Amino acid sequence: MSTGICNSKAVNYLGFFVVGAGIGAGLALLFAPKTGKDTRRLLARRAENGIDYVSETGKDLLRQAEDAVERGKGWAGKFAH
């Protein structure tokens, strides 16, 4: 299994999340029987949740990259001796 950042499932999930959030927001605006104020609150909450998700996913990707760098340093050290 590849552990590369570009091939990571997290990146794929992030893309699906962004597309899904956009579609969901558009449908919410079209079909929600709520006032504009209520709809704005709903969208603000969903955007906040999306920001949290993106932040956590970014942290996970950073940890994966750091782990890969450390493994690379270890391998390089073995070959240098």
Contacts in CASP RR format, 6 or more apart in sequence:
PFRMAT RR
TARGET T0000
AUTHOR 0000-0000-0000
METHOD contacts of the structure
MODEL  1
MSTGICNSKAVNYLGFFVVGAGIGAGLALLFAPKTGKDTRRLLARRAENG
IDYVSETGKDLLRQAEDAVERGKGWAGKFAH
3 64 0 8 1.000
3 67 0 8 1.000
3 68 0 8 1.000
4 64 0 8 1.000
4 68 0 8 1.000
5 11 0 8 1.000
5 61 0 8 1.000
5 64 0 8 1.000
5 65 0 8 1.000
5 68 0 8 1.000
8 61 0 8 1.000
8 64 0 8 1.000
10 57 0 8 1.000
10 58 0 8 1.000
10 60 0 8 1.000
10 61 0 8 1.000
10 64 0 8 1.000
11 61 0 8 1.000
13 57 0 8 1.000
14 53 0 8 1.000
14 54 0 8 1.000
14 57 0 8 1.000
17 50 0 8 1.000
17 53 0 8 1.000
17 54 0 8 1.000
21 46 0 8 1.000
21 50 0 8 1.000
25 43 0 8 1.000
25 46 0 8 1.000
28 39 0 8 1.000
28 42 0 8 1.000
28 43 0 8 1.000
28 46 0 8 1.000
29 39 0 8 1.000
29 43 0 8 1.000
32 38 0 8 1.000
32 39 0 8 1.000
32 42 0 8 1.000
34 42 0 8 1.000
END
